[in-house]
Amino acid sequence: MSSFDDPQAVARYAEGPPRLVPGFADMQRMALLLLAEHAPREARLLVLGAGGGLELRAFAEACPGWSFDGVDPSSEMLKLALAILGSLASRVRLHHGDIAVAPEGPFDGATCLLTLHFVPEAERLTTLAAVRRRLKPGAPFVVVHHSVSDDVEERARWLSRYAAFATASGVPPEQAESARTTIAARLPILSPSQDEALLRQAGFAQIELFYAAFTFRGWVARA
């Protein structure tokens, strides 16, 4: 069973990102600002990997005119999203599954935060193209995930720094080391150049790096 399907692990999910992702709150704030550059006051946004509800809550609190469609393959994580959203849930429609279950839109913008590194490499282009197809022309797409050089030594060095950051943030050292080894062994992480190439192949333009924090990279692109 994945940790995203384990009710006990999911209940602790909200504690994780602030301790594992450098500048997590500021990354969300930057994503919001990048969306707001082009999204109207009453925008409809697509959130891929919406389970947990953290970015949904941040966006909904900041922009009362926005509505959201959130997609996630974990039913437990979607339950957590509803709990975290509270009264804000009235502006959110949640969909259980991958991008294929998302409404066709067209949407005024989309995000995929801390999610794409879980998608198998063979499915990345299809996923990105499906997001692109659901966006209005010129709409912004903000994506953040693990993206590290494919050089073996360089990747190992940055993953060790990821674990060191987690430990410095209060994660027990053995848990931080376990996370590092799991990421190295199981996640289909691509290099930044590969990630940018996939965005271009999916039809996105004006691809700009806006966030770099140890093993994480974030881009904004236009449909």
Secondary structure, DSSP 8 states (H G I E B T S, - for coil): --GGG-HHHHHTGGGHHHHHSTTHHHHHHHHHHHHHTTS-TT-EEEEET-TT-HHHHHHHHH-TT-EEEEEES-HHHHHHHHHHHGGGGGGEEEEESSGGGS----BSEEEEES-GGGS-HHHHHHHHHHHHHTB-TT-EEEEEEE---S-HHHHHHHHHHHHHHHHHTT--HHHHHHHHHHHHHH-----HHHHHHHHHHTT-EEEEEEEEETTEEEEEEE-
